[in-house]
Amino acid sequence: MKNQAKAHDAQQKHIDHMQDYIDKNKAKAATAKMAQSRMKKLSKMIIVPEVANDPQFQFNIPEPDYIMGPLIQIMDVSFGYTKEKVLYAGVNQSVDMESRVALVGNNGAGKSTLLKMIMGELQPLEGMIKINPKGRIARFSQHHVDQLEMKKTPLQWFQDMYPQAKHQEIRKHLGSMGVTGNLALQPIYSLSGGQKSRVAFAHITWKKPHLILLDEPTNHLDMDTVDALIRALNKWQGGVLIVSHDEHLISTVCDTIWACANKQIIVFPGDFEDYRQSLIKQNQLYVPSSSK
């Protein structure tokens, strides 16, 4: 019953987000095709029945102020760690506060690399990535969990990073990420993997980002934390760009698929299930030549 309640809640948030996209874009020539794809997905969706509310752990991501237009513009970008080994070329994409994008593709295709370029950690060989100067971007990955100061408590760590912040303000924010009560007063090394991830997630959302980049966010998370993250992202009003192998996360949060393959990053014309089916067909085509 508890899992069903969580699934119902997550699905309803996803349905609301998809319907909002359809209402805003079905009459626009440039986006009508994607709106029709979402309408098709809604019509085929099997609705999870509602059950009685059940007390559950949850995230509450702070809402940012609204910014119109693109937060990120990827313009004719080419990247490779050497000019002889280019990962992709001529990439043109954009992300705004209404974007719910999953970046998918084989390992080594350059998915995490794109997130690093957006954050300015890597530079493209050609083209540019334009960031809205008013936008705040946060990135979450296992790296951020590993960089926590393990001997400090979450409260001490935040107080050291933000000495001007009030004690109660920090406690409230940690609590909104599930770091409540004694969890905020224990050394970080004593917390579980999921609890450490909550501390890291509290850190990246402290400044109310307009866009969150998630690089394999469900690695090392327990099921309750994954479910809480999905509910929080579906409720939150900012933009999301996710790199993940977690099909449940992608299918319940994202309504746009960027496929990274053949030295391109393109918008896939369908939802994640359509993309998965296309991979199955491709694998079937190549089975004879790969089974040597």
Residue pairs with C-beta under 8 A, 6 or more apart in sequence:
1 51
1 52
1 54
2 54
2 56
4 48
4 49
4 51
5 50
5 51
5 52
5 53
5 54
5 56
6 56
6 227
6 231
7 48
8 48
8 49
8 50
8 51
9 231
10 227
10 230
10 231
10 234
10 252
11 45
11 47
11 48
11 252
13 231
13 234
13 235
14 234
14 252
14 253
14 255
15 42
15 45
16 234
17 100
17 234
17 255
18 38
18 41
18 42
18 255
19 42
21 34
21 35
21 38
21 98
21 255
22 35
22 38
22 39
22 42
24 98
25 31
25 32
25 34
25 35
26 32
26 35
26 36
26 39
28 35
33 269
34 256
34 267
37 269
37 270
37 271
38 255
38 271
41 271
41 273
56 224
56 227
56 228
57 178
57 224
57 225
57 228
58 178
58 228
58 231
58 232
59 176
59 177
59 178
59 198
59 201
59 228
59 229
59 231
59 232
60 176
60 177
60 232
61 176
61 205
61 212
61 232
61 233
61 235
61 236
61 238
62 173
62 176
62 205
62 208
63 208
63 236
63 237
63 238
64 97
64 136
64 208
64 209
64 210
64 237
64 238
65 208
65 210
66 97
66 237
67 96
67 97
67 132
67 134
67 135
67 210
68 96
69 96
69 132
70 94
70 95
70 96
70 130
70 132
71 95
71 96
71 97
71 131
71 132
71 135
71 137
71 210
71 211
71 239
72 94
72 95
72 118
72 129
72 130
72 131
72 132
72 135
72 137
72 211
73 94
73 129
73 130
74 91
74 92
74 93
74 94
74 114
74 127
74 129
74 265
75 92
75 127
75 128
75 129
75 130
76 90
76 91
76 92
76 126
76 127
76 128
77 88
77 90
77 91
77 92
77 117
77 124
77 126
77 127
77 128
77 129
78 86
78 88
78 89
78 90
78 91
78 124
78 125
78 126
78 127
79 86
79 87
79 88
79 110
79 113
79 114
79 117
79 122
79 124
79 125
80 86
80 87
80 125
81 87
83 125
86 125
86 263
87 109
87 110
87 113
87 263
88 109
88 110
88 260
88 263
88 264
88 265
89 126
89 263
89 264
90 127
90 264
91 127
91 264
91 265
93 258
93 265
93 267
95 101
95 211
95 239
95 241
96 239
97 210
97 211
97 237
97 238
97 239
98 239
99 211
99 239
99 240
99 241
99 256
100 239
100 240
100 253
100 254
100 255
100 256
101 239
101 240
101 241
101 242
101 254
101 256
101 257
101 258
102 242
102 243
102 244
102 250
102 253
102 254
102 256
102 257
102 258
102 272
103 111
103 114
103 115
103 241
103 242
103 243
103 258
103 260
103 265
104 111
104 250
104 257
104 258
104 259
104 260
104 268
104 272
104 275
105 111
105 259
105 260
105 261
106 260
106 261
109 260
109 261
110 260
111 243
111 260
112 141
112 215
112 216
112 243
113 122
114 260
114 265
115 139
115 213
115 215
115 241
115 243
116 122
117 123
117 124
117 129
118 129
118 131
118 137
118 213
118 241
119 137
119 139
119 213
131 137
135 210
135 211
136 207
136 208
136 209
136 210
136 211
137 209
137 210
137 211
137 212
137 213
138 204
138 205
138 207
138 209
138 211
138 212
138 213
139 204
139 212
139 213
139 214
139 215
140 200
140 201
140 204
140 212
140 213
140 214
140 215
140 217
141 214
141 215
141 216
141 217
142 215
142 216
142 219
142 220
143 215
144 200
144 203
144 204
145 193
145 196
145 197
145 199
145 200
145 220
147 200
148 157
148 188
148 196
148 199
148 200
149 157
149 160
149 188
150 187
150 188
150 189
151 187
151 188
151 189
152 160
152 187
152 188
153 184
153 185
153 186
153 187
153 188
154 174
154 179
154 183
154 184
154 186
154 188
154 191
154 199
154 202
155 167
155 170
155 171
155 174
155 184
155 185
157 188
157 199
158 165
158 170
158 173
158 174
158 202
158 203
158 206
159 165
159 167
159 170
161 203
162 170
162 206
171 184
173 202
173 205
173 206
174 180
174 183
174 184
174 199
174 202
175 184
176 202
177 198
177 199
177 201
177 202
177 205
178 195
178 198
178 225
178 228
179 195
179 198
179 199
179 202
183 191
183 195
188 196
188 199
191 199
192 222
193 220
193 221
193 222
194 220
194 221
194 222
194 224
194 225
197 217
197 220
197 221
197 225
198 225
201 229
204 212
205 212
209 238
210 238
210 239
211 238
211 239
211 240
211 241
212 233
212 238
212 239
212 240
212 241
213 241
213 242
213 243
214 240
214 241
214 242
214 243
214 244
215 243
216 243
216 244
216 245
217 229
217 242
217 244
217 249
218 226
218 229
218 244
218 246
218 249
221 229
226 246
226 248
226 249
229 249
230 248
230 249
230 252
230 253
233 240
233 253
234 252
234 253
240 253
240 254
242 249
242 250
242 253
242 254
244 250
247 272
247 276
250 257
250 272
251 271
251 272
251 273
254 272
255 271
256 267
257 267
257 268
257 270
257 271
257 272
257 275
258 265
258 266
258 267
258 268
259 265
259 266
259 267
259 268
259 275
268 274
268 275
268 278
270 278
